[in-house]
Amino acid sequence: MRNLLTAVALAGALLGSSALRADEAEIKAVKAVLAAYKASVERLDSSSSVTLFTEDSAVFENGASEGTFRHYLGHHLGPELKDVKSFRYSDYAVTVKVDGPYALAAETYRFWMEPAQGGVIERQAVATSVLRKEGNDWKILQSHNSSRRPKGS
C-alpha cells in the first residue's frame, strides 16, 4: 500500500510539474506576441503586426472603440505612426495568466513619442489584452489601452 501511495504521489508531482512547464511555455509564447507588437510600434511599422491579431479582434483606446485591429491600423495607428519620428517604451512590466485556449495579459509601461512636428510626448500607460490560441499560435483577440501624463510632468 505504501508503494502505491508513493507511486501515486510521484505521478501527481510529475504531472503537475509537466503542466507547470506547459503553462510556462504558453506564458512565454504570449509574452512573445506582446513583445512583437511593441517592437513593431517602435519600428514605426505596425503593419507587420496584423498577423498577431485575430480577424475578429477588438481594439479600445482611451475610452473609444477602434474596431478591429485592421481598422485601427488603417484609420488610427498607421496614420499616427507616419507622423512620428521616434517611439520608445520604457518601464515595461507584464503579467500573464493562461486559461485553456485564452490568455489574459496586463501591461504597465511608459512611452515616449517624438512627433515629426511639435514637442516630445511622454505618457504613463496600461493595457489589458485577451489572447486566443489559434492552432499553435497565440493571437490578440481584444486589446484595451489607456494613457495619461505622468504625475509631476
Secondary structure, DSSP 8 states (H G I E B T S, - for coil): -HHHHHHHHHHHHHHHHHHHHHHHHHHHHHHHHHHHHHHHHHTT-GGGGGGGEEEEEEEEETTEEEESHHHHIIIIIHHHHHTEEEEEEEEEEEEEEEETTEEEEEEEEEEEEEESSS--EEEEEEEEEEEEEETTEEEEEEEEEEEE--TT-
